[in-house]
Amino acid sequence: MLFQTGLGISIETGFFSVVYLKASFREIQLEAHAVYDLPADKTLEERLTVARTTILAFLEDNHIISTDIYLSIPRNLALLRYVEFPLTVKENLRETLGYEMEKYTPFSADDVYFDCQIISEDRETGAMKVLLVAAERDAIGPYMDLCEGLGVGVSGVEISSTALAGYFPHGDTGERAESSAVLYMVGDRMEINLVRNNLLLYSRHVKVEEGGSDLSTVVRQELELFGESLGDGEIKPPVTFCGPRVDDNFFTCPGGENLFEIRQLDFPDGRVSARELIPAYSCALKALQKVSMNINLLPAGLRKKPDKRGHYTMLFLGGLLVLFLLSWGGGVIVRERLDLKHLNAQIEQLSPEVARMGEIRARCDKLEGQVDYLNNLEGNYVPILNILRDISDIIPQSAWVDRFSVSGNDVKIEGYAESASELITLLEESPPFSGVAFLSTITKTKDGKERFRIGLKAQRSNL
């Protein structure tokens, strides 16, 4: 969640690590981290007292006033069981486990802190696979006392295996992988975990002597057991070696490479810079984003109440944003209405002038029409007397015209001639006329004259 912070603490026998994360707009930032040694010659209670004092100093030094704290404890303090239940008990799963605790652990429900998570569901068979994590109260009681002794509220407690599952959902390279296996070595403990689809599907731990010569044999045996736990035909995932006891000079497990691809952990994404910080980083991450593994051994009554200040802050900021948008939008509307009112007032002032301009325009259009009419008359006028004069000059004395009409430039003549064809030639050769043609067939009279009817066009410029 935006602006949220988270503090992760991982406590082991000889040391503990602290990681402080903060969520920003783009990414999760590593704000502070540290690794502290614990005195080996002290009791567990004394070591945890040292841890409490150091954690409070870490909070003060880094000006951490309020944050969500998650704690990781050693894997060997808890029992893990994968059990099957019918789907019908899903709604009351925790109560069912409480009744049947002695069936799956050597303890009663009153003697343990426990939590559970559904790993898979099969609708066809009506069954589900459940991960049960139980820790004896006497064994982890000092850790619960530490949570209360901090005085700042702790949100959750889990074991290192479930914390590692939160760090390795994408494999050791940072790329999404369907399955990834992790062999984690710290102090006198070695554990091997299988994470598939972001869920812890296999977890086993054994005790190994620090500096013992049989370490290679133990690793190979654990890899063999892990390989046998995989289903037939199942692709074997690469096994990543990590933890404080795995350094750059760590061996590649002679014989183990024949069982699995062995990898050493690098840090390609820059999340942490030391192997000791991995469980603590994963714990802190639970405060900032939703994770797949939600095991929490801390009783509900001891858990820190959810800090809603960030939620209220976001609501407040959201309210301010809404008010700003409303005020800005309202201001825009008011300005637009004022501008519209001003424009309407100007339009009212200009309306009489616009009306007068319309009247003037109408008068101009009328005058333009009259001018065009006069221009047309002048352009189409042909002097009729000139046409008669030219025709009289062209036709021979043996021919005469008894009908004559003019329409614009079109001229029609009718009459008699010795040779009507000769008239056509004479008229065509005359500059004032063009388009000379007979309008009807030539007929002959009783006295041998030819009756003609001719059409032609008068060229005004030549008249």
FIFI-32525 format. One record per residue (C-alpha): residue in three letters; x, y negated, z negated. Coordinates in steps of 0.25 Angstrom, whole numbers, padded with zeros to 4 digits, always signed. Layout:
# FIFI-32525
AlaXYZ/...
# end
This chain:
# FIFI-32525
Met+0000+0000+0000/Leu+0005-0014+0003/Phe+0013-0021-0008/Gln+0012-0008-0017/Thr+0025-0003-0024/Gly+0028+0011-0029/Leu+0039+0016-0039/Gly+0044+0030-0038/Ile+0051+0037-0049/Ser+0058+0051-0047/Ile+0064+0057-0060/Glu+0073+0069-0059/Thr+0082+0075-0070/Gly+0094+0067-0068/Phe+0089+0055-0062/Phe+0077+0047-0057/Ser+0074+0038-0045/Val+0065+0026-0044/Val+0060+0020-0031/Tyr+0052+0007-0029/Leu+0044+0005-0016/Lys+0036-0006-0011/Ala+0026-0006+0001/Ser+0027-0018+0011/Phe+0019-0021+0023/Arg+0028-0012+0032/Glu+0035-0002+0024/Ile+0038+0004+0010/Gln+0050-0003+0004/Leu+0060+0003-0006/Glu+0061-0008-0016/Ala+0070-0002-0027/His+0075+0012-0031/Ala+0085+0018-0040/Val+0090+0031-0045/Tyr+0093+0033-0060/Asp+0101+0044-0068/Leu+0095+0051-0080/Pro+0103+0056-0091/Ala+0104+0071-0090/Asp+0107+0073-0105/Lys+0094+0067-0109/Thr+0080+0074-0111/Leu+0069+0072-0101/Glu+0062+0062-0110/Glu+0075+0054-0112/Arg+0078+0054-0097/Leu+0064+0049-0094/Thr+0065+0038-0104/Val+0078+0033-0097/Ala+0070+0034-0084/Arg+0058+0026-0090/Thr+0068+0015-0094/Thr+0075+0015-0081/Ile+0062+0014-0073/Leu+0057+0002-0081/Ala+0070-0005-0078/Phe+0069-0002-0063/Leu+0055-0008-0063/Glu+0060-0020-0070/Asp+0072-0022-0062/Asn+0064-0021-0049/His+0053-0030-0054/Ile+0042-0019-0053/Ile+0030-0023-0061/Ser+0020-0014-0056/Thr+0021-0002-0046/Asp+0016+0012-0045/Ile+0025+0022-0050/Tyr+0026+0037-0046/Leu+0036+0047-0053/Ser+0042+0060-0047/Ile+0047+0071-0057/Pro+0055+0083-0054/Arg+0048+0094-0046/Asn+0052+0105-0057/Leu+0043+0099-0067/Ala+0030+0103-0059/Leu+0024+0116-0053/Leu+0019+0116-0039/Arg+0008+0125-0034/Tyr+0001+0126-0021/Val-0013+0132-0023/Glu-0025+0134-0015/Phe-0039+0130-0019/Pro-0053+0130-0012/Leu-0057+0117-0006/Thr-0069+0117-0015/Val-0060+0113-0027/Lys-0054+0101-0020/Glu-0062+0090-0027/Asn-0059+0096-0041/Leu-0045+0101-0037/Arg-0037+0095-0049/Glu-0048+0101-0059/Thr-0047+0114-0053/Leu-0032+0114-0054/Gly-0033+0110-0069/Tyr-0042+0122-0071/Glu-0032+0132-0064/Met-0019+0126-0068/Glu-0014+0138-0075/Lys-0017+0146-0063/Tyr-0006+0139-0055/Thr+0003+0134-0066/Pro+0008+0139-0079/Phe+0001+0128-0086/Ser-0013+0123-0090/Ala-0019+0110-0084/Asp-0017+0103-0098/Asp-0002+0106-0097/Val+0002+0100-0084/Tyr+0001+0088-0076/Phe-0004+0092-0062/Asp-0008+0087-0049/Cys-0013+0093-0035/Gln-0014+0090-0021/Ile-0021+0097-0009/Ile-0011+0101+0001/Ser-0020+0107+0012/Glu-0034+0111+0014/Asp-0040+0122+0023/Arg-0055+0120+0026/Glu-0056+0133+0033/Thr-0052+0141+0021/Gly-0058+0131+0011/Ala-0044+0131+0003/Met-0034+0120+0000/Lys-0019+0120-0005/Val-0016+0112-0017/Leu-0003+0108-0023/Leu-0003+0108-0038/Val+0008+0101-0046/Ala+0008+0103-0061/Ala+0019+0099-0071/Glu+0019+0103-0086/Arg+0015+0092-0095/Asp+0027+0094-0104/Ala+0037+0094-0092/Ile+0033+0081-0086/Gly+0027+0074-0099/Pro+0040+0066-0100/Tyr+0038+0060-0086/Met+0023+0057-0089/Asp+0029+0050-0102/Leu+0038+0042-0092/Cys+0026+0037-0084/Glu+0019+0032-0096/Gly+0032+0026-0102/Leu+0035+0017-0090/Gly+0023+0009-0094/Val+0020+0005-0080/Gly+0011+0016-0075/Val+0015+0028-0066/Ser+0006+0032-0055/Gly+0011+0046-0052/Val+0020+0058-0055/Glu+0024+0069-0046/Ile+0035+0079-0043/Ser+0047+0077-0034/Ser+0042+0087-0024/Thr+0029+0079-0021/Ala+0037+0066-0021/Leu+0047+0072-0010/Ala+0034+0076-0002/Gly+0031+0061-0002/Tyr+0045+0057+0004/Phe+0046+0068+0014/Pro+0032+0068+0022/His+0040+0064+0035/Gly+0052+0073+0033/Asp+0066+0069+0029/Thr+0068+0060+0042/Gly+0056+0051+0040/Glu+0048+0057+0052/Arg+0035+0064+0050/Ala+0037+0079+0048/Glu+0026+0090+0046/Ser+0035+0097+0036/Ser+0047+0093+0028/Ala+0054+0101+0017/Val+0063+0095+0006/Leu+0073+0101-0003/Tyr+0075+0092-0014/Met+0087+0093-0024/Val+0088+0086-0037/Gly+0096+0089-0049/Asp+0094+0104-0053/Arg+0081+0105-0044/Met+0079+0108-0030/Glu+0065+0108-0023/Ile+0060+0111-0009/Asn+0047+0104-0004/Leu+0039+0106+0009/Val+0031+0093+0014/Arg+0022+0096+0025/Asn+0012+0085+0030/Asn+0016+0077+0018/Leu+0012+0087+0008/Leu+0021+0096-0001/Leu+0018+0110+0003/Tyr+0030+0117-0004/Ser+0038+0114-0016/Arg+0048+0122-0024/His+0059+0118-0034/Val+0071+0126-0040/Lys+0082+0123-0050/Val+0096+0122-0045/Glu+0109+0120-0053/Glu+0115+0106-0050/Gly+0128+0109-0043/Gly+0125+0124-0043/Ser+0132+0132-0032/Asp+0119+0140-0029/Leu+0112+0128-0023/Ser+0113+0132-0009/Thr+0107+0146-0012/Val+0096+0139-0019/Val+0093+0130-0008/Arg+0093+0141+0002/Gln+0084+0150-0006/Glu+0074+0138-0008/Leu+0074+0136+0007/Glu+0071+0151+0009/Leu+0059+0150+0000/Phe+0054+0137+0006/Gly+0055+0144+0020/Glu+0047+0156+0015/Ser+0036+0147+0010/Leu+0034+0142+0024/Gly+0023+0149+0033/Asp+0027+0158+0044/Gly+0030+0150+0057/Glu+0030+0137+0050/Ile+0041+0127+0054/Lys+0052+0126+0044/Pro+0054+0111+0040/Pro+0067+0105+0038/Val+0072+0104+0024/Thr+0077+0091+0019/Phe+0087+0092+0007/Cys+0086+0080-0002/Gly+0087+0076-0016/Pro+0098+0070-0025/Arg+0106+0083-0024/Val+0107+0082-0009/Asp+0118+0073-0004/Asp+0126+0072+0009/Asn+0135+0083+0005/Phe+0123+0093+0002/Phe+0124+0106+0010/Thr+0114+0111+0020/Cys+0111+0123+0013/Pro+0119+0135+0019/Gly+0109+0145+0024/Gly+0097+0135+0022/Glu+0099+0129+0036/Asn+0094+0142+0042/Leu+0081+0141+0034/Phe+0078+0126+0037/Glu+0084+0114+0043/Ile+0091+0107+0031/Arg+0091+0092+0031/Gln+0097+0082+0022/Leu+0088+0070+0018/Asp+0092+0056+0025/Phe+0084+0043+0023/Pro+0080+0039+0037/Asp+0069+0030+0033/Gly+0076+0022+0021/Arg+0065+0026+0011/Val+0076+0030+0001/Ser+0091+0030+0000/Ala+0093+0041-0010/Arg+0088+0055-0012/Glu+0085+0053-0026/Leu+0074+0042-0022/Ile+0066+0051-0014/Pro+0055+0056-0024/Ala+0055+0042-0030/Tyr+0052+0036-0017/Ser+0041+0045-0014/Cys+0035+0043-0027/Ala+0035+0027-0025/Leu+0029+0030-0011/Lys+0016+0035-0018/Ala+0013+0021-0023/Leu+0013+0015-0009/Gln+0007+0025+0001/Lys-0002+0037+0001/Val+0007+0050+0000/Ser+0003+0064+0003/Met+0007+0070-0010/Asn-0001+0065-0022/Ile+0004+0073-0033/Asn+0003+0065-0046/Leu+0006+0072-0060/Leu+0003+0060-0068/Pro-0010+0061-0075/Ala-0021+0051-0070/Gly-0021+0044-0084/Leu-0006+0041-0084/Arg-0006+0036-0069/Lys-0005+0021-0067/Lys-0018+0014-0063/Pro-0017+0010-0048/Asp-0012-0004-0047/Lys-0022-0012-0040/Arg-0015-0025-0040/Gly-0010-0022-0026/His-0024-0019-0021/Tyr-0029-0031-0028/Thr-0018-0039-0021/Met-0021-0034-0008/Leu-0036-0037-0010/Phe-0033-0051-0014/Leu-0024-0053-0002/Gly-0034-0047+0007/Gly-0044-0057+0001/Leu-0035-0069+0003/Leu-0033-0064+0017/Val-0048-0063+0019/Leu-0050-0077+0013/Phe-0039-0083+0022/Leu-0046-0077+0035/Leu-0059-0082+0031/Ser-0054-0096+0028/Trp-0046-0096+0041/Gly-0058-0091+0049/Gly-0067-0100+0042/Gly-0057-0112+0045/Val-0057-0108+0060/Ile-0072-0107+0060/Val-0073-0121+0054/Arg-0063-0127+0063/Glu-0070-0121+0075/Arg-0084-0127+0070/Leu-0078-0141+0068/Asp-0072-0140+0082/Leu-0085-0136+0088/Lys-0092-0147+0081/His-0082-0157+0086/Leu-0084-0152+0100/Asn-0099-0152+0100/Ala-0098-0167+0095/Gln-0089-0170+0107/Ile-0098-0163+0116/Glu-0110-0171+0111/Gln-0102-0184+0114/Leu-0098-0180+0128/Ser-0112-0175+0132/Pro-0117-0188+0137/Glu-0105-0190+0145/Val-0106-0176+0150/Ala-0120-0179+0155/Arg-0116-0191+0162/Met-0105-0184+0169/Gly-0115-0174+0174/Glu-0123-0185+0180/Ile-0111-0191+0187/Arg-0108-0177+0192/Ala-0122-0175+0197/Arg-0121-0188+0205/Cys-0107-0185+0210/Asp-0113-0172+0215/Lys-0124-0179+0222/Leu-0115-0189+0229/Glu-0106-0178+0233/Gly-0118-0171+0240/Gln-0122-0183+0247/Val-0108-0185+0252/Asp-0107-0171+0257/Tyr-0120-0172+0264/Leu-0115-0185+0272/Asn-0102-0178+0275/Asn-0109-0167+0281/Leu-0118-0176+0289/Glu-0106-0183+0295/Gly-0098-0171+0297/Asn-0110-0164+0305/Tyr-0114-0176+0313/Val-0112-0174+0328/Pro-0116-0186+0338/Ile-0127-0181+0347/Leu-0126-0192+0357/Asn-0111-0188+0359/Ile-0115-0173+0361/Leu-0125-0177+0372/Arg-0115-0186+0378/Asp-0104-0175+0379/Ile-0114-0164+0384/Ser-0119-0174+0395/Asp-0105-0176+0399/Ile-0102-0161+0400/Ile-0114-0155+0407/Pro-0114-0157+0422/Gln-0125-0166+0429/Ser-0131-0153+0434/Ala-0135-0148+0420/Trp-0144-0155+0410/Val-0148-0153+0395/Asp-0163-0153+0391/Arg-0161-0149+0377/Phe-0150-0154+0367/Ser-0149-0151+0351/Val-0138-0154+0341/Ser-0137-0148+0327/Gly-0125-0152+0320/Asn-0114-0148+0329/Asp-0122-0138+0337/Val-0127-0143+0350/Lys-0137-0136+0359/Ile-0140-0140+0374/Glu-0150-0134+0384/Gly-0152-0137+0399/Tyr-0150-0133+0413/Ala-0137-0132+0421/Glu-0132-0127+0435/Ser-0122-0118+0427/Ala-0124-0117+0412/Ser-0111-0109+0410/Glu-0104-0121+0416/Leu-0110-0130+0404/Ile-0104-0120+0394/Thr-0090-0122+0400/Leu-0091-0137+0400/Leu-0096-0138+0386/Glu-0085-0129+0380/Glu-0075-0137+0387/Ser-0080-0150+0381/Pro-0073-0154+0368/Pro-0085-0159+0360/Phe-0092-0145+0361/Ser-0088-0131+0356/Gly-0095-0118+0354/Val-0103-0119+0368/Ala-0112-0107+0371/Phe-0125-0103+0377/Leu-0137-0102+0367/Ser-0145-0094+0377/Thr-0144-0088+0391/Ile-0144-0096+0403/Thr-0157-0096+0412/Lys-0159-0101+0426/Thr-0171-0110+0430/Lys-0178-0109+0443/Asp-0170-0120+0449/Gly-0157-0113+0446/Lys-0153-0121+0434/Glu-0147-0113+0421/Arg-0154-0115+0408/Phe-0144-0116+0397/Arg-0144-0117+0382/Ile-0130-0120+0376/Gly-0125-0122+0361/Leu-0112-0130+0357/Lys-0105-0137+0346/Ala-0102-0152+0346/Gln-0088-0155+0340/Arg-0090-0168+0333/Ser-0076-0173+0333/Asn-0077-0173+0349/Leu-0090-0180+0350/
# end
